[in-house]
Amino acid sequence: MAKVSIIIPTYNVEMYLVECMDSVVNQTLKDMEIICINDGSTDSSLEILKGYAEKDDRIIIVDKENGGYGIGMNIGLDKATGEYIGIVEPDDFVPLNMYEELYNKAVENDLDLVKADFYRFKRNDDNGNMTLVYNHLSPNAEDYNVVFNPSETPSAIRFIMNTWSGIYKRSFIEEYHIRHNETPGASFQDNGFWFQTFIYAKRAMIVNKPYYMNRRDNPNSSVHSREKVYCVNVEYDHIRDILVKDPEIWERFRGVYWLKKYHNYNETIRRIGPEFKKDYIRRYSSEFKRAMEMQEIDQTIFTKLEWANIQFIIKSPDDYYYTRIACTDRERKLEREVKRLRGLVHQTRADLDRVKKTPTFRIGAVIMFIPRKIKSLFSRNK
């Protein structure tokens, strides 16, 4: 049994895969297995994985037809044999000490899961420099470095949602058969995995040290996909089906379920194309209206502003669209145009300043000085 099994779900990421694989195979924790699920890539991703596998017998490659993130992740979970399981997205990378330090923390405290703060980053294509943003899982310092029981702590669902910034005890994952939703072609299937780990885990810890490096400049990432309009809705229907199986769990977590759903629906509105937004808000409205009628939503979970927004969306989705979304979209478009024009003016001035400093311009200015002077005198005399 390896100490940690790393699952890398891979699909058309040839631009980033070498950096990702280097960061995993060179971990200071050597006792690992690395399970790479190639989900029908049409670029050179599979060849890159095979190149690493030829040099490292810890690497297991599963080559399959394209079926979606959830199916691929579940295959990886089924194949994993490690004491703990980690997940690395193939366009991200991890520092070399991440899994050794998290594993030691998990074993020392007999944790079902341990998660850490992380960085989001973008790279400058011209010089390779990175812009880093530190992300705290919780805004509260007292939440860190203490063992807590997630299954009895619904407020922990408020932590920043991700499945890759930590590791999970495999026996815990298998005991509750925690898996991803397998809807073909869907995205955001890590949301359901996140909820399951928190509603079932008894011993967990979050660590206030950033490890994982989460890329935000991959244009093919699902967070940028405008076509996948209702994937979040489908995923939250799936999550609700899981929660309501146990009335006690549903009663405990339904408040934060609707809170997380609210936040993710708002993020979807920002993400999708403008042509989809009005219809999306109408569906958003009908779902929350039905939940209000069934008395599933707890007002005390939300801020006053959030609650006011929910009431507005339920009462008049079209007015909400025109006053809160369409106007904002037009303002953003205008701001982008103003920014573009300012940049153009700035560039024109810079170009003019460079021209004025050239020898040709200076010689021309000297040559034209006398004719301009004569013309000026003639104009004044006239």
N, C-alpha and C positions, 0 to 999 in steps of 0.2 A: 504493500500500500504506500503510495506517494503521500507526502505531507499535504500537498496542494495540487489539485487539478485545475488547469486554466483552460477555459473554453473560449475560442476565438471564432465567432460566426462571420464568415467571409463572403462578400459579394462585390466584385468589381471595384477593388480598392488598390489597384496596382501602384498608384501614386504615393500611397502612405504605408503600404504593408511592410516594407523593409524596416522602416523606423519602428513600427509596432513590434515586429518579430524580434528585432535586435534587443529591444527593451525587455522582452519576456525571456528569451533563451539565455540572456546574460545576468539573470537575477542572482543575487547572492545566495538565495535559497536554491540549492541544486536538486533537492529531492522533490521533483515535480513531474507531472505529466502534462503535456500541452496538446489539447484536442482542437484541431482546426477543421471546421465544418465549411467546406466550399459549396456554396448554395447555387451551383450552376453558373459560375462566373464566365463571362464571355471575353474578358481581357486576360492579362497574363498572371492573374492572382494565383491560379492553381500551380503554374510553373514556379512561381516564387516560393510557394509553400513546399513543393517537392524538393527544391534546392536546399531548403533548411532541413527537411526531413532526412535527406541523404547524409547530412553531417551530424545529426542529433537524434539518437534513438528514443528520446523522450517524446518526440513529436508523432502524433497519430493524425492522419488525414482521412476525413470522410468526404468523398466526392459524390455529390448528389445533384439531381435535377433541381432547378429553382422552385422553391415551395414557400419561401417566406421565413422571416426571422424566428417566429415561434416554433415552427417545425424543426429548424436547424438547432435552436437552443435545446429543445427537448431531446434530440438525438445526442447532443453533447452531454446533457445531464444523465441520460441513460448509460452512456459509455464511461463516465467518470468513475474512478476507483479511489481517488484521494481522500484523505481524512477531511479536508476542507476543499471548497470549490470557489474559484474566482472567475470573473468574466472580464475580458478585454475586447472592446470594440476595435476592429482592425484599422480604423483611421485615427485611433488614439495611441498613446504610449504610456509607460509607467516607469518611475525611477527604479533603479536596480535593487534598492533595499526594501521595496514595498512589501513583498509577500513574506519575506523572512520576519520583518517586524510585526506585521499583522498576525501571522501564524503564531509567533511567540506570545502575543497579547491574548489571542484566542485560547491557546492551550493553558496558559497561566490562569485564566479566569473561567475555563470550561464554558465558553460562549457558544451559543447557537449561531450567532453572527456578530461580526465586528465591522464597522464602517468608519471611514475617515473623511476629513475635509478633502477638497480637491481644487484643481485649477481648471478654468476654461481658458483656451488660448486660440489666438489667430496668428498666422504667419504672414509677414510681408513678402510677397512674391519676388520683389526686386533684390532685397538684401538678406532674406531669411530670418530677420529679427522677429521675435515673438512678443505679442501683447498678452499679458497674463492677468486674469481676474481671479482672486482668491474667493472661493465659495465655502462658507460655513454651513454645515448641515443644519445647525440650530443657531439662532441669535442669542441663546441663553448659555452663558459660560457654565452654569451649574449642571447642564445636561451632559457635559463631557467627562470622560474617564471614570465613569461610575457604572457598575452593573445595574441594569434595570430590566424589568419584565415587559416587553412590548405588548404581549397579549392582554395585559392589564393597564396599558398606558396608551389610550387612543390618541392623546395629544402628540405622540411621537410620529403619527402620520403626517404631521405638519412639517417634519424635517424635509429638506430638499430631496426630491424623489430621484433616485438612480439605483441601478442594480450592480454597477461595476466598481464602485469606490471601496469595496470591502470583500470579505470572504464569508462563506456559509458552511457550517458543519454538514457534511454529506449525510450522516445518519439522521439529522434533523430534517433535511430536505426529503429524504426517502420516507421517513415516518409519516409525514403529512402529504406525501406525494405532490410536492409543490412543483408545478410545471407552468409553461407559458401557454397562452391561448394560441391555437393553431389555425386561426382564420387565414386562408391563403391570401397573400398579397397585402395583408394588413400591416399596420405599424403601431408603435406605442404599446406593444405587447409586454414590455417590461413593467408597465403599470400594474398589471394583475399579479405578476411575480412579486413585486414590491409589497403589495397589500397582503399577500399570503404569508410572506416571511414575517411581517409584523403582527398579524393576528394570531399566529401560532407559536412564535418564538417565546421562550421563557427567560433566557439569559442573553443579554445583548449589551453592547457598548459602542459609543461613538467616540472617536479620537480627534482631538483638535490639532492635527498635523496633516498638512496637505500632501498627498501622494499622486493620485491619478491625474493624468493630463488629458482633458477632454477637448477635442478639436471642435471649433465652431466656424471653420471656413471651408468645409466640404460642401460644395453646392449640391451634391447628390444625397445628402443626409435627409432622412425622413422629416426632420424638423423643418425643412425648407420646402417640402412637397406640397404644392397647392392643390394637386389633383386628389390627394388622399384626405378628402374633406371630412368624412364621417368616421374615420378610423377610431378616434378617441371615444366617440359615442358608442361604437360597437364594443370597444374594450371595457367601458364602464358598465355596459349591460352585463358583460361577462363577469366583472368584479362583483356586481350586485348578486348575480346568481350564486356565486361562491359564498358571499356573506349570509344570505338568507337561509342557507342550508341549516345553519345553527341559530335559532332564535336569540340565544344569549349573545352570540358574537354580533349578530345584526343589531341588536339593541345597543350594544356597547359602541359599535363603530359606525352606525349609520350617519351620525352627525358629521364626523370628519370625512366620511365617504362623500357626502354632498358638498362639503367644503372643497375637497380636492377636485371633485367634478366641476364645480364652479370655476376654480382657478384654471383648470385645463381647458374648459370650454372657452374662456376668455382668451387664453393663449392661442387656441385654434382660430378664433376670429382674427387675431393679429396676423396669423401665419398664412391663411388661405387667400386665394385671389379675390379681388373685389366683386367679381361676377357671382361668387358663391355666398357672399356674406348675408344678404337679406334672407335667403332661404334657410341658411344655417341658424340665424337668430330665431326664425319662426319655429324650427324644430327645438332649439334650445328652450324657447318659451313654453312649448307644449309639454316637454319633459318635466320642467320645474313646476308648471301649473298642476300637473297630475300628482307630483310628489307632495305639493302643498295640500291638495285635496285628500291625500292618503295620510297626511300628518307625519311625513317622514323627515321633513326639514326642521331643524332646531335653530330658531332665530338667535339664540345665545352664542352659537358657534361663530357667527359672522360679525364683522364690524358694522357700525351704523351705515357707512357708505356702501358696503357690500350688500347689506340687506335692502337698502333703498334701490340699488341697481337691480336686484332680483325682482322686487315689486314692479319696477318699471318694465323689465323684460316680460314678465308674466302678463301685465295689464295691457301693454301696447308694444308688441315687438317691432312693428313697422316704424312707429315714432322713435323707438330706441335706435333703430338702424339709422334713420335720417338725421337725428340730432346728435347721437354719440359716435356713430361709425362713419357714415358717409361724409359728414362735415369734417371729421378728423382726417379721413383719407385725403380729401381735397386740400386740407391745410398742409398735410405732409407732402403732397405732390407739389404744391406751391413753394414750400420751403426748399424742396430739392431743386426746383427750377431757379429760385433766387440764389441758392448756394452755387449752382452751376454757372450762373451769369456772373456772380462775384468772382468765381475762380477764373472765368474767361477774362474779366477786366484786369484781375491781378496778373494773369499770364501776359496779357497784351502790354501792360505797363512794364513788366520785367523784360519783355522782348525789346520794347522801345529803349529802355535804359541800356541794354546790351548793345543795340545799334548805335546809340549816341557815343559809346565808348570806342567804337571801331575807328581805325585810321581813315577809312574811306569817308565816313560821315564827317570827321573833323576836317579833312581836306575840302570836302564839298561845302562845309559851313564857311571856311575861309574864302573859297572861290566866290561864293554867293554873297559875301558880306558887302562888297562894293556896289553891285547892282541893287541890292536891297536898300542901301543907304541913299543912292541916287533917286530911287523910286520914292523913298520916304520924303526927301527934300522937295522933289517935284510936286508931290501931293500937298505938302504944306504951303508951297508958294502958290499953287493953283487955288 
